[in-house]
Structure formats: C-alpha cells, structure tokens
Amino acid sequence: MTLPPLPAPYWEQFREPSGFMNSAAISPVSRMVERRVADYVADFGSATGNLSTLLEEGMIRGRRGLAWLLDVDVPGVGVTHTTGAALLHVAFGLRGGNVVVPGAEFPTNLYPWIRARQAGLIDEVRRVPLPDHRLTPDHLRPFVDASTRVVAVSHVDFATGFRADLAKLREAFPEPLLVVDAIQSLGAFPVDCPASDVVAAGSHKWMRAGFGGAAMMVSDRATDRLAPTLTGWLGVADPLDFQTPPPHPPATAAARFQMSSDPVMGAVALAAACEVIRMAGVESISVRISAAMDRLEEELERIGCELRRPWRDPGERAGILTFRIPGRDSAQVVETMRERGVVLADRAGWVRASPPATTTEESIGLLLEGLGSLML
C-alpha cells in the first residue's frame, strides 16, 4: 500500500525524525510557524510601530485563519490560551441543571464541569461509562434529560482514536449545548461546526502550532445561554473605556470569552499553522493519515499485536491507534522503541501510535521492524 502524496510546499514545512508517531501528544511545528513567531518577536523587539496595533493584527490573523479552517464567520471564533480555558468559560457560564460527559474523557474535558459543580454553578455532572469505547447517542441517551444543559464530548477519544459523529449527537440531543473538545482532530480531520455549539482545540497537537493558543468556536445560541462569568477586561465591548467603572457590557459573539490579555503569540502561530494546512487541505491531510492508519492496522495485526479499535467503519476512526504486545509491558515497549528512533506514547497499559500526515513508508517500516524484534 502506497501512501497518497501531499503537495511539495506542505511537505517541505516539516523536518521531524522519520520515526515520529506521537501527534496525539505534542507535534513538531512547521517552519512557517517558527518563522512567523520569530518575526513577530523581532517586530516587538524593534518597537518601531504601535505595539498595540501589532498585537491587534496578530489576533485578527489568528481568528481569520481559524475561521477558514472551521468554515465559520470570523465573529464566531475566538483565540484563547488553551482548550481547558475555553471549556472553563462554558462551565462557569452555566446556571443550574446537569452536564453529561463520557466518564473516561481526558481530564481537560472533566475538570471544568467538576469545578463548576464544586462552585455551585451546576447541579450535577453525569459521567457516562462507555464499556465498548464507542461514544454514541445510545450510550448517552439514558443520562440526558430536560435538565441537561450541556453534552460535552471529545470529537476523537485520546485513548482509542474513536471519532464521534457530531451530527448524530446533535440530532439525538437537540436542546442541550453540544460542547466539543476537538484537540485530537482539528487540523487533521474535518470538524462538524454546524452541529456543535462550542468547539475548543489547542494548538500543540494536530494543528502543529506549538503551545500558547487555542481555537474557540461559539454558536449564537451558546453566546445567548452562557453567562460571561470569566470574562476579563478585554472581553468587553469597549475595553479602553477607562472613564466608566467596570463591569462593562460583554463583547458580542466569541470575543466575550476572553479572560485577560490576548494570547497573541498563540494566535500568530495558529494563523501560520492554518496557512500550512491550506497548502494541502484538510481532506488530503486526513486521507493521508487514514492511509497510514490502514497500513498500521493491517501490519500490527499481522505480527501479532492486540489492537484496540472500537470503530466499525473508517468514518469512526481518526489518527490514533492503540495496541499492545502480549506479555510485554507497554512502558518498556515505548522506551525500547524510543531507543530505536520511533516516538510513541504509553497510555494506561497500551501503546499509542498517532502518525502525522508526514508519516512515510520509512516511518512505518521503522515501527514494524522494532516491534517485530520484540515479538521474538
């Protein structure tokens, strides 16, 4: 099986080692991200212009890039510091009712709801067991009722790679806000924003933009329903009105979900990352990752690995594959493979491979050769 090609300009942006397969943790950034951030720092260092204008321009570029990637209007997109910061805005904007969330979520999508409950802002956090690792309406339905304010999910599960069908979740639960942690998909697979009320995704995984920024898409009805509890001075309609004592009216749309000073370095990096993604297109990137996943599934099964794959068709799979070698400790497998130049992750007794779009035949060969030696 030959991996489908990607445009040369996109390919030339990256230079990670051939054995890198850990995009679900932290991805190496592109050359453009490096250059744009360095140029921005240099502009700040020279201070030859209005630095406030420079900051504003950086934030605008970030929002425009993310609006293109998410296929939404610019006012509906904010840039916050992290995925967790975006979800905390939602959690602390709720009043009463319950939140339904899968029990085995990554903690980023658990702590905001837990803290809001502890603060007395919501009545209950309902954590849903998923024994087969499949996030489907059928599993969630017994937990959702008329008092449910939010259904909070990960688009892609960090532990298994299962990709939820957001449109089906919206159809099954039309009244609660559908809040989506998309950090394991944005930049690599399409995210169904029309089905979602909030999409939050940090910059350091599949976006390949390093740390410091996160996308926050907010629907009109989410804006209407959420109190701006954590909104700071830059999230108001006129932050430079120093004559009128606070609190000032919140800004419109996603701009109101801003705690304090803008995460401008993250916005600059995200804007550059979106330019790089545009060179290939999300569809081509996802096709390439899916082809690598096809190859990994086939070959790992062939050499005798135990695979954890809850998907029933390719549309339920993203860029994460977890497996283990019978009789081998997962942490030791990851360390041994690291010594051989292959970067994987150990997750709760399973080895996690998450190949970027720039994974090559050589990358897969290195992985299979190393694992083959451990099977002896």
C-alpha positions as YAML, in Angstrom:
chain: A
units: angstrom
residues:
- id: 1
  name: MET
  ca: [0.00, 0.00, 0.00]
- id: 2
  name: THR
  ca: [1.45, 3.34, -1.08]
- id: 3
  name: LEU
  ca: [0.60, 6.41, 0.98]
- id: 4
  name: PRO
  ca: [-1.09, 9.12, -1.13]
- id: 5
  name: PRO
  ca: [1.11, 12.12, -1.93]
- id: 6
  name: LEU
  ca: [0.92, 15.59, -0.42]
- id: 7
  name: PRO
  ca: [1.88, 18.85, -2.14]
- id: 8
  name: ALA
  ca: [5.59, 19.61, -2.01]
- id: 9
  name: PRO
  ca: [5.14, 23.05, -0.36]
- id: 10
  name: TYR
  ca: [3.32, 21.38, 2.54]
- id: 11
  name: TRP
  ca: [5.82, 18.55, 2.82]
- id: 12
  name: GLU
  ca: [8.75, 20.96, 2.91]
- id: 13
  name: GLN
  ca: [7.36, 22.65, 6.01]
- id: 14
  name: PHE
  ca: [8.30, 19.76, 8.31]
- id: 15
  name: ARG
  ca: [11.53, 18.11, 9.37]
- id: 16
  name: GLU
  ca: [10.70, 15.81, 12.28]
- id: 17
  name: PRO
  ca: [12.57, 12.48, 12.53]
- id: 18
  name: SER
  ca: [11.12, 9.71, 10.39]
- id: 19
  name: GLY
  ca: [10.16, 7.70, 13.47]
- id: 20
  name: PHE
  ca: [7.88, 10.34, 14.96]
- id: 21
  name: MET
  ca: [4.37, 8.91, 15.59]
- id: 22
  name: ASN
  ca: [3.13, 10.91, 18.56]
- id: 23
  name: SER
  ca: [0.92, 13.68, 17.17]
- id: 24
  name: ALA
  ca: [-1.74, 12.95, 19.78]
- id: 25
  name: ALA
  ca: [0.67, 14.23, 22.46]
- id: 26
  name: ILE
  ca: [2.74, 17.12, 21.08]
- id: 27
  name: SER
  ca: [3.62, 17.66, 17.42]
- id: 28
  name: PRO
  ca: [6.69, 19.38, 15.98]
- id: 29
  name: VAL
  ca: [5.82, 22.76, 14.49]
- id: 30
  name: SER
  ca: [6.21, 23.77, 10.88]
- id: 31
  name: ARG
  ca: [8.93, 26.03, 9.51]
- id: 32
  name: MET
  ca: [6.32, 28.71, 8.84]
- id: 33
  name: VAL
  ca: [5.18, 28.70, 12.46]
- id: 34
  name: GLU
  ca: [8.79, 29.03, 13.58]
- id: 35
  name: ARG
  ca: [9.43, 31.90, 11.18]
- id: 36
  name: ARG
  ca: [6.22, 33.82, 11.83]
- id: 37
  name: VAL
  ca: [6.62, 33.66, 15.60]
- id: 38
  name: ALA
  ca: [10.28, 34.70, 15.36]
- id: 39
  name: ASP
  ca: [9.39, 37.59, 13.05]
- id: 40
  name: TYR
  ca: [6.65, 38.70, 15.40]
- id: 41
  name: VAL
  ca: [9.01, 38.71, 18.37]
- id: 42
  name: ALA
  ca: [11.52, 40.70, 16.32]
- id: 43
  name: ASP
  ca: [8.85, 43.26, 15.45]
- id: 44
  name: PHE
  ca: [8.05, 43.64, 19.12]
- id: 45
  name: GLY
  ca: [11.73, 43.98, 19.90]
- id: 46
  name: SER
  ca: [12.28, 46.75, 17.37]
- id: 47
  name: ALA
  ca: [9.24, 48.70, 18.64]
- id: 48
  name: THR
  ca: [9.25, 50.85, 15.51]
- id: 49
  name: GLY
  ca: [5.45, 50.96, 15.31]
- id: 50
  name: ASN
  ca: [2.43, 50.99, 17.56]
- id: 51
  name: LEU
  ca: [2.75, 47.79, 19.61]
- id: 52
  name: SER
  ca: [-0.96, 47.75, 20.42]
- id: 53
  name: THR
  ca: [-1.69, 47.72, 16.69]
- id: 54
  name: LEU
  ca: [0.80, 44.90, 16.22]
- id: 55
  name: LEU
  ca: [-0.98, 42.90, 18.91]
- id: 56
  name: GLU
  ca: [-4.40, 43.51, 17.37]
- id: 57
  name: GLU
  ca: [-3.18, 42.49, 13.92]
- id: 58
  name: GLY
  ca: [-1.79, 39.24, 15.31]
- id: 59
  name: MET
  ca: [-5.10, 38.36, 16.93]
- id: 60
  name: ILE
  ca: [-7.06, 39.19, 13.78]
- id: 61
  name: ARG
  ca: [-4.82, 36.93, 11.68]
- id: 62
  name: GLY
  ca: [-5.34, 34.09, 14.14]
- id: 63
  name: ARG
  ca: [-9.12, 34.46, 14.11]
- id: 64
  name: ARG
  ca: [-9.26, 34.67, 10.32]
- id: 65
  name: GLY
  ca: [-7.13, 31.57, 9.91]
- id: 66
  name: LEU
  ca: [-9.25, 29.57, 12.34]
- id: 67
  name: ALA
  ca: [-12.48, 30.84, 10.77]
- id: 68
  name: TRP
  ca: [-11.26, 29.44, 7.44]
- id: 69
  name: LEU
  ca: [-10.31, 26.11, 8.99]
- id: 70
  name: LEU
  ca: [-13.58, 25.78, 10.90]
- id: 71
  name: ASP
  ca: [-15.62, 27.17, 8.00]
- id: 72
  name: VAL
  ca: [-17.44, 29.72, 10.16]
- id: 73
  name: ASP
  ca: [-17.67, 33.50, 10.23]
- id: 74
  name: VAL
  ca: [-14.84, 35.33, 11.96]
- id: 75
  name: PRO
  ca: [-17.01, 36.78, 14.79]
- id: 76
  name: GLY
  ca: [-17.85, 33.25, 15.88]
- id: 77
  name: VAL
  ca: [-14.20, 32.37, 16.52]
- id: 78
  name: GLY
  ca: [-12.07, 33.35, 19.47]
- id: 79
  name: VAL
  ca: [-8.48, 32.60, 20.35]
- id: 80
  name: THR
  ca: [-7.96, 31.64, 23.95]
- id: 81
  name: HIS
  ca: [-4.95, 30.24, 25.76]
- id: 82
  name: THR
  ca: [-5.80, 26.52, 25.99]
- id: 83
  name: THR
  ca: [-8.57, 24.02, 25.35]
- id: 84
  name: GLY
  ca: [-9.21, 23.95, 29.09]
- id: 85
  name: ALA
  ca: [-9.59, 27.73, 29.27]
- id: 86
  name: ALA
  ca: [-12.28, 27.57, 26.59]
- id: 87
  name: LEU
  ca: [-14.15, 24.81, 28.40]
- id: 88
  name: LEU
  ca: [-13.90, 26.65, 31.72]
- id: 89
  name: HIS
  ca: [-15.63, 29.63, 30.11]
- id: 90
  name: VAL
  ca: [-18.52, 27.34, 29.19]
- id: 91
  name: ALA
  ca: [-18.65, 25.54, 32.55]
- id: 92
  name: PHE
  ca: [-18.64, 28.75, 34.58]
- id: 93
  name: GLY
  ca: [-21.20, 30.31, 32.26]
- id: 94
  name: LEU
  ca: [-23.83, 27.71, 33.18]
- id: 95
  name: ARG
  ca: [-26.56, 28.13, 35.75]
- id: 96
  name: GLY
  ca: [-28.17, 25.01, 37.20]
- id: 97
  name: GLY
  ca: [-29.01, 21.74, 35.51]
- id: 98
  name: ASN
  ca: [-26.63, 18.92, 34.69]
- id: 99
  name: VAL
  ca: [-23.73, 18.24, 32.33]
- id: 100
  name: VAL
  ca: [-23.40, 14.87, 30.60]
- id: 101
  name: VAL
  ca: [-19.85, 13.78, 29.75]
- id: 102
  name: PRO
  ca: [-18.17, 10.44, 29.00]
- id: 103
  name: GLY
  ca: [-16.51, 9.14, 32.15]
- id: 104
  name: ALA
  ca: [-13.17, 8.27, 30.55]
- id: 105
  name: GLU
  ca: [-12.62, 11.66, 28.92]
- id: 106
  name: PHE
  ca: [-9.21, 13.29, 29.00]
- id: 107
  name: PRO
  ca: [-9.17, 15.39, 32.21]
- id: 108
  name: THR
  ca: [-9.30, 18.63, 30.23]
- id: 109
  name: ASN
  ca: [-12.93, 17.81, 29.47]
- id: 110
  name: LEU
  ca: [-13.74, 16.76, 33.04]
- id: 111
  name: TYR
  ca: [-12.26, 19.33, 35.39]
- id: 112
  name: PRO
  ca: [-14.24, 22.35, 34.11]
- id: 113
  name: TRP
  ca: [-17.55, 20.61, 34.87]
- id: 114
  name: ILE
  ca: [-16.27, 19.27, 38.19]
- id: 115
  name: ARG
  ca: [-15.10, 22.75, 39.25]
- id: 116
  name: ALA
  ca: [-18.38, 24.35, 38.17]
- id: 117
  name: ARG
  ca: [-20.24, 21.79, 40.26]
- id: 118
  name: GLN
  ca: [-17.99, 22.46, 43.25]
- id: 119
  name: ALA
  ca: [-18.65, 26.19, 42.82]
- id: 120
  name: GLY
  ca: [-22.40, 25.55, 42.91]
- id: 121
  name: LEU
  ca: [-22.98, 26.74, 39.34]
- id: 122
  name: ILE
  ca: [-24.43, 23.45, 38.11]
- id: 123
  name: ASP
  ca: [-26.32, 20.76, 39.98]
- id: 124
  name: GLU
  ca: [-24.74, 17.57, 38.69]
- id: 125
  name: VAL
  ca: [-22.03, 16.11, 36.47]
- id: 126
  name: ARG
  ca: [-23.21, 12.85, 34.92]
- id: 127
  name: ARG
  ca: [-20.26, 10.73, 33.84]
- id: 128
  name: VAL
  ca: [-21.24, 8.12, 31.28]
- id: 129
  name: PRO
  ca: [-19.47, 4.74, 31.16]
- id: 130
  name: LEU
  ca: [-18.51, 3.57, 27.69]
- id: 131
  name: PRO
  ca: [-17.56, -0.09, 28.12]
- id: 132
  name: ASP
  ca: [-17.03, -0.59, 24.39]
- id: 133
  name: HIS
  ca: [-15.26, 2.80, 23.98]
- id: 134
  name: ARG
  ca: [-17.92, 3.92, 21.48]
- id: 135
  name: LEU
  ca: [-19.30, 7.42, 22.01]
- id: 136
  name: THR
  ca: [-22.77, 7.09, 20.50]
- id: 137
  name: PRO
  ca: [-26.22, 8.57, 21.23]
- id: 138
  name: ASP
  ca: [-27.39, 5.21, 22.57]
- id: 139
  name: HIS
  ca: [-24.82, 5.30, 25.36]
- id: 140
  name: LEU
  ca: [-25.59, 8.91, 26.29]
- id: 141
  name: ARG
  ca: [-29.38, 8.80, 25.98]
- id: 142
  name: PRO
  ca: [-30.17, 7.35, 29.47]
- id: 143
  name: PHE
  ca: [-28.23, 10.23, 31.06]
- id: 144
  name: VAL
  ca: [-29.72, 13.16, 29.11]
- id: 145
  name: ASP
  ca: [-32.97, 14.70, 30.27]
- id: 146
  name: ALA
  ca: [-34.84, 18.01, 30.35]
- id: 147
  name: SER
  ca: [-32.39, 19.45, 32.91]
- id: 148
  name: THR
  ca: [-29.29, 18.71, 30.83]
- id: 149
  name: ARG
  ca: [-27.57, 21.96, 29.89]
- id: 150
  name: VAL
  ca: [-24.50, 20.57, 28.11]
- id: 151
  name: VAL
  ca: [-23.44, 17.36, 26.42]
- id: 152
  name: ALA
  ca: [-19.63, 17.59, 26.48]
- id: 153
  name: VAL
  ca: [-17.63, 15.22, 24.28]
- id: 154
  name: SER
  ca: [-14.30, 14.77, 22.61]
- id: 155
  name: HIS
  ca: [-14.54, 14.59, 18.85]
- id: 156
  name: VAL
  ca: [-11.77, 12.00, 18.95]
- id: 157
  name: ASP
  ca: [-11.03, 9.91, 22.03]
- id: 158
  name: PHE
  ca: [-7.43, 10.36, 23.15]
- id: 159
  name: ALA
  ca: [-7.13, 6.75, 24.33]
- id: 160
  name: THR
  ca: [-8.71, 4.78, 21.49]
- id: 161
  name: GLY
  ca: [-8.99, 7.10, 18.49]
- id: 162
  name: PHE
  ca: [-12.76, 6.65, 18.19]
- id: 163
  name: ARG
  ca: [-14.24, 9.57, 16.23]
- id: 164
  name: ALA
  ca: [-17.72, 10.63, 17.31]
- id: 165
  name: ASP
  ca: [-20.39, 11.57, 14.79]
- id: 166
  name: LEU
  ca: [-21.25, 15.09, 15.91]
- id: 167
  name: ALA
  ca: [-24.24, 15.39, 13.58]
- id: 168
  name: LYS
  ca: [-25.81, 12.28, 15.12]
- id: 169
  name: LEU
  ca: [-25.22, 13.62, 18.62]
- id: 170
  name: ARG
  ca: [-26.86, 16.93, 17.70]
- id: 171
  name: GLU
  ca: [-29.83, 15.14, 16.14]
- id: 172
  name: ALA
  ca: [-30.26, 12.92, 19.20]
- id: 173
  name: PHE
  ca: [-29.93, 15.78, 21.70]
- id: 174
  name: PRO
  ca: [-31.11, 19.00, 20.04]
- id: 175
  name: GLU
  ca: [-31.75, 21.03, 23.19]
- id: 176
  name: PRO
  ca: [-28.54, 20.93, 25.29]
- id: 177
  name: LEU
  ca: [-25.45, 22.73, 24.10]
- id: 178
  name: LEU
  ca: [-23.09, 20.33, 22.32]
- id: 179
  name: VAL
  ca: [-19.60, 21.22, 23.54]
- id: 180
  name: VAL
  ca: [-16.74, 19.58, 21.65]
- id: 181
  name: ASP
  ca: [-13.11, 19.14, 22.60]
- id: 182
  name: ALA
  ca: [-11.57, 18.87, 19.13]
- id: 183
  name: ILE
  ca: [-7.90, 18.90, 20.05]
- id: 184
  name: GLN
  ca: [-7.43, 15.39, 18.64]
- id: 185
  name: SER
  ca: [-8.95, 16.25, 15.27]
- id: 186
  name: LEU
  ca: [-8.66, 19.94, 14.36]
- id: 187
  name: GLY
  ca: [-6.05, 20.34, 11.66]
- id: 188
  name: ALA
  ca: [-6.15, 16.67, 10.67]
- id: 189
  name: PHE
  ca: [-9.83, 15.78, 10.19]
- id: 190
  name: PRO
  ca: [-12.91, 17.89, 9.43]
- id: 191
  name: VAL
  ca: [-14.87, 19.13, 12.44]
- id: 192
  name: ASP
  ca: [-18.64, 19.49, 12.05]
- id: 193
  name: CYS
  ca: [-19.09, 23.02, 13.42]
- id: 194
  name: PRO
  ca: [-22.72, 23.42, 12.29]
- id: 195
  name: ALA
  ca: [-23.61, 20.51, 14.59]
- id: 196
  name: SER
  ca: [-21.68, 22.00, 17.51]
- id: 197
  name: ASP
  ca: [-22.28, 24.89, 19.89]
- id: 198
  name: VAL
  ca: [-18.73, 25.20, 21.18]
- id: 199
  name: VAL
  ca: [-15.58, 23.77, 19.60]
- id: 200
  name: ALA
  ca: [-12.36, 24.07, 21.59]
- id: 201
  name: ALA
  ca: [-8.96, 22.91, 20.39]
- id: 202
  name: GLY
  ca: [-5.44, 23.75, 21.49]
- id: 203
  name: SER
  ca: [-2.59, 24.38, 19.12]
- id: 204
  name: HIS
  ca: [0.06, 21.83, 20.07]
- id: 205
  name: LYS
  ca: [-1.24, 18.56, 18.64]
- id: 206
  name: TRP
  ca: [-2.59, 18.11, 15.09]
- id: 207
  name: MET
  ca: [-2.53, 21.87, 14.43]
- id: 208
  name: ARG
  ca: [1.27, 21.67, 14.76]
- id: 209
  name: ALA
  ca: [1.49, 25.22, 16.11]
- id: 210
  name: GLY
  ca: [3.21, 24.68, 19.46]
- id: 211
  name: PHE
  ca: [1.83, 25.97, 22.74]
- id: 212
  name: GLY
  ca: [0.16, 29.27, 23.55]
- id: 213
  name: GLY
  ca: [-3.16, 29.30, 21.71]
- id: 214
  name: ALA
  ca: [-6.45, 27.51, 21.23]
- id: 215
  name: ALA
  ca: [-9.43, 27.87, 18.93]
- id: 216
  name: MET
  ca: [-12.82, 28.55, 20.49]
- id: 217
  name: MET
  ca: [-15.80, 28.49, 18.14]
- id: 218
  name: VAL
  ca: [-19.06, 29.65, 19.75]
- id: 219
  name: SER
  ca: [-22.54, 29.40, 18.26]
- id: 220
  name: ASP
  ca: [-25.14, 32.14, 18.63]
- id: 221
  name: ARG
  ca: [-27.25, 30.09, 20.99]
- id: 222
  name: ALA
  ca: [-24.23, 29.32, 23.18]
- id: 223
  name: THR
  ca: [-23.50, 33.04, 23.37]
- id: 224
  name: ASP
  ca: [-27.10, 33.66, 24.38]
- id: 225
  name: ARG
  ca: [-27.15, 30.97, 27.06]
- id: 226
  name: LEU
  ca: [-23.74, 31.36, 28.73]
- id: 227
  name: ALA
  ca: [-23.11, 33.99, 31.37]
- id: 228
  name: PRO
  ca: [-19.76, 35.77, 30.82]
- id: 229
  name: THR
  ca: [-18.59, 34.80, 34.30]
- id: 230
  name: LEU
  ca: [-14.88, 34.59, 33.48]
- id: 231
  name: THR
  ca: [-14.83, 37.49, 31.03]
- id: 232
  name: GLY
  ca: [-12.00, 39.89, 31.78]
- id: 233
  name: TRP
  ca: [-11.23, 43.40, 30.67]
- id: 234
  name: LEU
  ca: [-10.55, 42.52, 27.02]
- id: 235
  name: GLY
  ca: [-13.79, 40.57, 26.68]
- id: 236
  name: VAL
  ca: [-15.99, 43.65, 26.96]
- id: 237
  name: ALA
  ca: [-17.48, 45.88, 24.29]
- id: 238
  name: ASP
  ca: [-15.13, 48.83, 24.90]
- id: 239
  name: PRO
  ca: [-12.06, 47.72, 26.85]
- id: 240
  name: LEU
  ca: [-10.41, 51.13, 26.50]
- id: 241
  name: ASP
  ca: [-13.25, 52.98, 28.20]
- id: 242
  name: PHE
  ca: [-11.44, 53.93, 31.39]
- id: 243
  name: GLN
  ca: [-13.97, 56.55, 32.42]
- id: 244
  name: THR
  ca: [-16.90, 54.19, 33.00]
- id: 245
  name: PRO
  ca: [-16.25, 51.96, 36.01]
- id: 246
  name: PRO
  ca: [-16.46, 48.19, 35.42]
- id: 247
  name: PRO
  ca: [-18.27, 45.99, 34.79]
- id: 248
  name: HIS
  ca: [-18.74, 46.92, 31.14]
- id: 249
  name: PRO
  ca: [-21.14, 45.12, 28.78]
- id: 250
  name: PRO
  ca: [-19.55, 41.98, 27.32]
- id: 251
  name: ALA
  ca: [-18.40, 41.94, 23.71]
- id: 252
  name: THR
  ca: [-20.52, 40.15, 21.14]
- id: 253
  name: ALA
  ca: [-20.03, 36.56, 19.98]
- id: 254
  name: ALA
  ca: [-16.78, 34.72, 20.73]
- id: 255
  name: ALA
  ca: [-14.87, 37.87, 21.62]
- id: 256
  name: ARG
  ca: [-16.57, 37.94, 25.03]
- id: 257
  name: PHE
  ca: [-14.83, 34.76, 26.15]
- id: 258
  name: GLN
  ca: [-11.54, 36.42, 26.94]
- id: 259
  name: MET
  ca: [-10.18, 36.28, 30.48]
- id: 260
  name: SER
  ca: [-7.34, 38.77, 30.29]
- id: 261
  name: SER
  ca: [-4.65, 39.85, 27.84]
- id: 262
  name: ASP
  ca: [-4.79, 38.30, 24.38]
- id: 263
  name: PRO
  ca: [-2.76, 35.12, 23.69]
- id: 264
  name: VAL
  ca: [-1.19, 36.86, 20.74]
- id: 265
  name: MET
  ca: [1.80, 34.55, 20.29]
- id: 266
  name: GLY
  ca: [-0.56, 31.60, 20.08]
- id: 267
  name: ALA
  ca: [-2.73, 33.47, 17.58]
- id: 268
  name: VAL
  ca: [0.28, 34.23, 15.37]
- id: 269
  name: ALA
  ca: [1.32, 30.57, 15.46]
- id: 270
  name: LEU
  ca: [-2.22, 29.37, 14.72]
- id: 271
  name: ALA
  ca: [-2.53, 31.73, 11.76]
- id: 272
  name: ALA
  ca: [0.69, 30.32, 10.32]
- id: 273
  name: ALA
  ca: [-0.42, 26.75, 11.01]
- id: 274
  name: CYS
  ca: [-3.65, 27.38, 9.12]
- id: 275
  name: GLU
  ca: [-1.67, 28.65, 6.14]
- id: 276
  name: VAL
  ca: [0.35, 25.45, 6.13]
- id: 277
  name: ILE
  ca: [-2.78, 23.29, 6.38]
- id: 278
  name: ARG
  ca: [-4.25, 25.23, 3.46]
- id: 279
  name: MET
  ca: [-1.26, 24.18, 1.32]
- id: 280
  name: ALA
  ca: [-2.54, 20.61, 1.37]
- id: 281
  name: GLY
  ca: [-6.15, 20.93, 2.53]
- id: 282
  name: VAL
  ca: [-7.71, 19.12, 5.46]
- id: 283
  name: GLU
  ca: [-9.21, 16.49, 3.16]
- id: 284
  name: SER
  ca: [-5.82, 15.50, 1.73]
- id: 285
  name: ILE
  ca: [-4.25, 15.50, 5.18]
- id: 286
  name: SER
  ca: [-6.98, 13.24, 6.58]
- id: 287
  name: VAL
  ca: [-6.74, 10.89, 3.59]
- id: 288
  name: ARG
  ca: [-3.00, 10.51, 4.09]
- id: 289
  name: ILE
  ca: [-3.35, 9.88, 7.84]
- id: 290
  name: SER
  ca: [-6.14, 7.37, 7.19]
- id: 291
  name: ALA
  ca: [-3.96, 5.51, 4.70]
- id: 292
  name: ALA
  ca: [-1.17, 5.29, 7.28]
- id: 293
  name: MET
  ca: [-3.70, 4.01, 9.80]
- id: 294
  name: ASP
  ca: [-4.91, 1.35, 7.34]
- id: 295
  name: ARG
  ca: [-1.35, 0.17, 6.94]
- id: 296
  name: LEU
  ca: [-0.66, 0.17, 10.68]
- id: 297
  name: GLU
  ca: [-3.82, -1.77, 11.50]
- id: 298
  name: GLU
  ca: [-3.06, -4.41, 8.92]
- id: 299
  name: GLU
  ca: [0.61, -4.84, 9.77]
- id: 300
  name: LEU
  ca: [0.28, -4.72, 13.56]
- id: 301
  name: GLU
  ca: [-2.39, -7.37, 13.46]
- id: 302
  name: ARG
  ca: [-0.24, -9.46, 11.13]
- id: 303
  name: ILE
  ca: [2.72, -9.51, 13.51]
- id: 304
  name: GLY
  ca: [0.53, -10.49, 16.47]
- id: 305
  name: CYS
  ca: [-0.25, -7.28, 18.32]
- id: 306
  name: GLU
  ca: [-3.52, -6.89, 20.19]
- id: 307
  name: LEU
  ca: [-5.36, -3.87, 18.77]
- id: 308
  name: ARG
  ca: [-7.95, -1.70, 20.48]
- id: 309
  name: ARG
  ca: [-10.22, -0.47, 17.68]
- id: 310
  name: PRO
  ca: [-13.79, 0.40, 18.65]
- id: 311
  name: TRP
  ca: [-14.70, 1.77, 15.22]
- id: 312
  name: ARG
  ca: [-16.96, -0.18, 12.86]
- id: 313
  name: ASP
  ca: [-16.16, 1.81, 9.75]
- id: 314
  name: PRO
  ca: [-13.39, 4.23, 8.70]
- id: 315
  name: GLY
  ca: [-15.59, 7.25, 9.47]
- id: 316
  name: GLU
  ca: [-15.36, 6.38, 13.17]
- id: 317
  name: ARG
  ca: [-11.57, 6.34, 13.15]
- id: 318
  name: ALA
  ca: [-9.14, 9.24, 13.31]
- id: 319
  name: GLY
  ca: [-5.35, 9.28, 13.67]
- id: 320
  name: ILE
  ca: [-4.86, 7.24, 16.85]
- id: 321
  name: LEU
  ca: [-4.25, 3.51, 17.12]
- id: 322
  name: THR
  ca: [-3.59, 1.78, 20.46]
- id: 323
  name: PHE
  ca: [-2.14, -1.71, 20.75]
- id: 324
  name: ARG
  ca: [-0.09, -3.95, 22.98]
- id: 325
  name: ILE
  ca: [2.27, -6.86, 22.64]
- id: 326
  name: PRO
  ca: [1.16, -9.90, 24.64]
- id: 327
  name: GLY
  ca: [3.43, -10.40, 27.63]
- id: 328
  name: ARG
  ca: [5.24, -7.06, 27.22]
- id: 329
  name: ASP
  ca: [4.98, -4.01, 29.47]
- id: 330
  name: SER
  ca: [3.70, -1.04, 27.46]
- id: 331
  name: ALA
  ca: [6.07, 1.47, 29.09]
- id: 332
  name: GLN
  ca: [9.05, -0.73, 28.29]
- id: 333
  name: VAL
  ca: [7.86, -1.17, 24.70]
- id: 334
  name: VAL
  ca: [7.65, 2.61, 24.29]
- id: 335
  name: GLU
  ca: [11.12, 3.09, 25.79]
- id: 336
  name: THR
  ca: [12.65, 0.37, 23.61]
- id: 337
  name: MET
  ca: [11.09, 1.87, 20.51]
- id: 338
  name: ARG
  ca: [12.35, 5.33, 21.51]
- id: 339
  name: GLU
  ca: [15.87, 3.91, 21.61]
- id: 340
  name: ARG
  ca: [15.27, 2.67, 18.07]
- id: 341
  name: GLY
  ca: [14.18, 6.13, 16.94]
- id: 342
  name: VAL
  ca: [10.39, 5.60, 16.99]
- id: 343
  name: VAL
  ca: [8.36, 8.00, 19.15]
- id: 344
  name: LEU
  ca: [5.16, 6.52, 20.60]
- id: 345
  name: ALA
  ca: [3.24, 7.01, 23.87]
- id: 346
  name: ASP
  ca: [2.29, 4.81, 26.79]
- id: 347
  name: ARG
  ca: [-1.34, 5.23, 27.79]
- id: 348
  name: ALA
  ca: [-2.72, 3.10, 30.65]
- id: 349
  name: GLY
  ca: [-1.11, -0.16, 29.60]
- id: 350
  name: TRP
  ca: [-1.48, 0.39, 25.86]
- id: 351
  name: VAL
  ca: [0.97, 1.72, 23.29]
- id: 352
  name: ARG
  ca: [-0.44, 4.64, 21.32]
- id: 353
  name: ALA
  ca: [0.64, 5.44, 17.77]
- id: 354
  name: SER
  ca: [-0.59, 8.68, 16.22]
- id: 355
  name: PRO
  ca: [1.03, 9.23, 12.82]
- id: 356
  name: PRO
  ca: [1.07, 12.75, 11.35]
- id: 357
  name: ALA
  ca: [0.33, 13.37, 7.70]
- id: 358
  name: THR
  ca: [4.08, 13.48, 7.08]
- id: 359
  name: THR
  ca: [4.47, 9.83, 8.14]
- id: 360
  name: THR
  ca: [6.37, 7.93, 5.45]
- id: 361
  name: GLU
  ca: [6.80, 4.34, 4.37]
- id: 362
  name: GLU
  ca: [10.17, 4.52, 6.14]
- id: 363
  name: SER
  ca: [8.41, 5.57, 9.36]
- id: 364
  name: ILE
  ca: [6.09, 2.60, 9.24]
- id: 365
  name: GLY
  ca: [8.99, 0.30, 8.39]
- id: 366
  name: LEU
  ca: [10.96, 1.51, 11.42]
- id: 367
  name: LEU
  ca: [7.98, 0.83, 13.67]
- id: 368
  name: LEU
  ca: [7.31, -2.63, 12.31]
- id: 369
  name: GLU
  ca: [10.96, -3.63, 12.42]
- id: 370
  name: GLY
  ca: [11.27, -2.56, 16.04]
- id: 371
  name: LEU
  ca: [8.05, -4.22, 17.15]
- id: 372
  name: GLY
  ca: [8.94, -7.37, 15.23]
- id: 373
  name: SER
  ca: [12.10, -7.73, 17.26]
- id: 374
  name: LEU
  ca: [10.07, -7.54, 20.47]
- id: 375
  name: MET
  ca: [7.73, -10.28, 19.32]
- id: 376
  name: LEU
  ca: [10.55, -12.85, 19.21]
...
